[in-house]
Amino acid sequence: YPFHVSEENLSLEARILRVADICQAMVQDRPYRKGMDIPQLQEFLLDLSGKGKLDAKVVDVLIANISACVAAAQGACEKT
């Protein structure tokens, strides 16, 4: 977690936003790299949650809804 704050000291909302922010950043194309596809994103998020860097329960919910989450993240990029 950022600034070495432990999971139990972050609100659920903050943990959800962290996962959502990372998801959006990783699936969007950037000038220096192409966005990840769904299998790459899933592996990336599971790796971070396995290392304790993301809330595993929040990651599990995102993965259960991964197609909709990726579509929303990519759509947000197109609107900006």
Helices and strands as residue ranges (DSSP letters): G 2-4, G 7-9, H 12-27, H 38-50, H 56-64, H 66-79
